[in-house]
Amino acid sequence: MFDSTTYPTIGRVGLLANTRRNSGVFLTEVGALLVARFGASVGTVTTKASFVLPVSDATLERLRDECDVVITGIGDCGSSSASAIADGMLLAQVGVPAVVVCSSAFTASADAMAALRGEPGYRYLTIQHPVATLSRAQLRARAAAALPEIVELLRTSPALAATAC
């Protein structure tokens, strides 16, 4: 386990699922870990209408107004990976630090979207593929394994530095 005392206060966490199977479950597990280990609170929990569409303006505004950080994903196919990256970039544009979660099989799609949107090298979290077929216990273990990198991505986010959360 890593030392959580060296990390900033995370505050209100938003969870933006994308309708891919187990996306909401994985994000819920991440949220629970952020609460337990960092004293965060889970604020807005929402699911996009479709994994291929960008986050709606209304949802983007709600997340901006109600959350200090957002965890979004899971990019578990080509389209959902590209869309999750776009969502993370949209959140950053409105000043909300976001961690985008994609599975390892679809990093090419995620990287292509980042480059297309003008940010080659955009940092996101890659977790082992597959996600859709995992049990709740497996998702919990995967969330726990991913937590240090999630927190590090938040800690080093330019949007987080700008808001000093």
C-alpha positions as CSV (number, residue, x, y, z in Angstrom):
1,M,0.0,0.0,0.0
2,F,1.2,3.5,-0.7
3,D,1.3,6.4,1.7
4,S,-1.9,8.5,1.1
5,T,-0.6,11.3,3.4
6,T,1.6,12.6,0.6
7,Y,-1.3,13.2,-1.7
8,P,-3.6,16.2,-1.9
9,T,-7.1,16.3,-0.6
10,I,-9.3,14.9,-3.4
11,G,-12.6,16.3,-2.3
12,R,-15.8,15.6,-4.2
13,V,-15.4,12.8,-6.7
14,G,-17.7,12.5,-9.7
15,L,-18.1,9.1,-11.4
16,L,-19.0,9.2,-15.1
17,A,-19.8,5.7,-16.5
18,N,-20.3,5.1,-20.2
19,T,-22.7,2.1,-20.4
20,R,-20.0,-0.5,-21.1
21,R,-20.6,-3.6,-19.0
22,N,-19.0,-3.3,-15.6
23,S,-18.1,0.4,-16.1
24,G,-20.3,1.6,-13.3
25,V,-19.3,-1.2,-11.0
26,F,-15.6,-0.5,-11.5
27,L,-16.0,3.2,-11.0
28,T,-18.1,2.6,-7.9
29,E,-15.3,0.5,-6.4
30,V,-12.8,3.3,-7.2
31,G,-15.1,5.8,-5.5
32,A,-15.4,3.7,-2.4
33,L,-11.6,3.4,-2.2
34,L,-11.1,7.1,-2.6
35,V,-13.6,7.6,0.3
36,A,-12.0,5.0,2.5
37,R,-8.3,5.9,1.9
38,F,-8.4,9.6,1.1
39,G,-11.5,10.9,2.9
40,A,-13.0,11.9,-0.4
41,S,-16.8,12.1,-0.9
42,V,-18.6,10.7,-3.8
43,G,-20.7,13.4,-5.4
44,T,-22.3,13.1,-8.8
45,V,-22.6,9.6,-10.1
46,T,-24.0,9.4,-13.6
47,T,-24.0,7.3,-16.8
48,K,-23.8,8.7,-20.3
49,A,-26.7,7.9,-22.7
50,S,-24.3,6.0,-24.9
51,F,-20.6,5.1,-24.8
52,V,-20.1,6.4,-28.3
53,L,-21.4,9.9,-27.6
54,P,-19.5,12.7,-25.9
55,V,-20.6,13.7,-22.4
56,S,-23.7,16.0,-22.8
57,D,-23.3,19.7,-22.0
58,A,-25.8,19.4,-19.1
59,T,-23.8,16.5,-17.6
60,L,-20.5,18.4,-18.1
61,E,-21.9,21.5,-16.3
62,R,-23.3,19.3,-13.5
63,L,-19.9,17.6,-13.0
64,R,-18.1,21.0,-13.1
65,D,-20.4,22.5,-10.6
66,E,-20.6,19.5,-8.2
67,C,-17.2,17.8,-8.3
68,D,-13.6,18.5,-7.7
69,V,-12.4,15.6,-9.7
70,V,-14.0,13.0,-12.0
71,I,-13.1,9.4,-12.8
72,T,-14.6,8.3,-16.2
73,G,-14.6,5.2,-18.4
74,I,-14.3,2.5,-19.1
75,G,-12.8,2.4,-22.5
76,D,-13.3,-1.3,-23.1
77,C,-13.8,-1.2,-26.9
78,G,-12.4,1.1,-29.6
79,S,-15.4,3.5,-29.7
80,S,-15.7,3.7,-25.9
81,S,-12.0,4.3,-25.5
82,A,-12.0,7.2,-27.9
83,S,-15.1,8.7,-26.4
84,A,-13.8,8.4,-22.9
85,I,-10.6,10.2,-23.9
86,A,-12.7,13.0,-25.4
87,D,-14.8,13.2,-22.2
88,G,-11.7,13.5,-20.1
89,M,-10.4,16.3,-22.3
90,L,-13.8,18.1,-22.2
91,L,-13.8,17.9,-18.4
92,A,-10.2,19.4,-18.3
93,Q,-11.3,22.2,-20.6
94,V,-13.9,23.3,-18.0
95,G,-11.4,23.0,-15.2
96,V,-12.3,19.6,-13.8
97,P,-9.4,17.2,-13.3
98,A,-10.3,13.8,-14.7
99,V,-8.9,10.4,-14.9
100,V,-9.9,8.4,-17.9
101,V,-9.8,4.6,-17.6
102,C,-9.2,2.4,-20.7
103,S,-8.5,-1.3,-21.0
104,S,-5.2,-2.4,-22.4
105,A,-6.6,-3.8,-25.6
106,F,-7.8,-0.4,-26.8
107,T,-4.9,2.0,-26.2
108,A,-4.5,2.6,-29.9
109,S,-8.0,4.1,-30.1
110,A,-7.5,6.2,-27.0
111,D,-4.2,7.5,-28.3
112,A,-5.7,8.3,-31.7
113,M,-8.5,10.3,-30.2
114,A,-6.0,12.2,-28.0
115,A,-3.9,13.0,-31.1
116,L,-7.0,14.0,-33.1
117,R,-8.0,16.4,-30.4
118,G,-4.6,18.0,-30.3
119,E,-3.1,16.3,-27.2
120,P,-0.8,13.5,-28.3
121,G,0.5,11.9,-25.2
122,Y,-2.6,12.6,-23.2
123,R,-2.2,10.7,-19.9
124,Y,-4.9,8.1,-18.9
125,L,-5.0,5.0,-16.9
126,T,-4.7,1.7,-18.6
127,I,-6.1,-1.4,-16.9
128,Q,-5.9,-5.0,-18.0
129,H,-8.4,-6.2,-20.6
130,P,-11.1,-7.5,-20.3
131,V,-13.3,-5.7,-17.9
132,A,-16.8,-6.7,-19.1
133,T,-16.5,-10.3,-18.0
134,L,-15.1,-9.7,-14.5
135,S,-16.9,-10.5,-11.2
136,R,-17.5,-7.8,-8.6
137,A,-14.6,-9.2,-6.5
138,Q,-12.3,-9.1,-9.5
139,L,-13.4,-5.5,-10.3
140,R,-12.8,-4.5,-6.7
141,A,-9.2,-6.0,-6.9
142,R,-8.6,-4.3,-10.2
143,A,-9.8,-1.0,-8.7
144,A,-7.5,-1.4,-5.7
145,A,-4.5,-2.2,-7.9
146,A,-5.3,0.9,-10.1
147,L,-5.8,3.3,-7.1
148,P,-2.2,4.5,-6.8
149,E,-2.0,5.5,-10.5
150,I,-5.4,7.1,-10.4
151,V,-4.3,9.3,-7.5
152,E,-1.0,10.1,-9.2
153,L,-2.8,11.1,-12.3
154,L,-5.0,13.4,-10.3
155,R,-2.1,14.8,-8.3
156,T,-0.2,15.7,-11.4
157,S,-3.2,17.0,-13.4
158,P,-2.8,20.5,-14.6
159,A,-6.5,21.1,-13.9
160,L,-6.0,20.0,-10.3
161,A,-3.0,22.3,-9.9
162,A,-5.2,25.2,-11.3
163,T,-8.0,24.5,-8.8
164,A,-5.7,23.7,-5.9
165,C,-8.1,20.9,-4.6
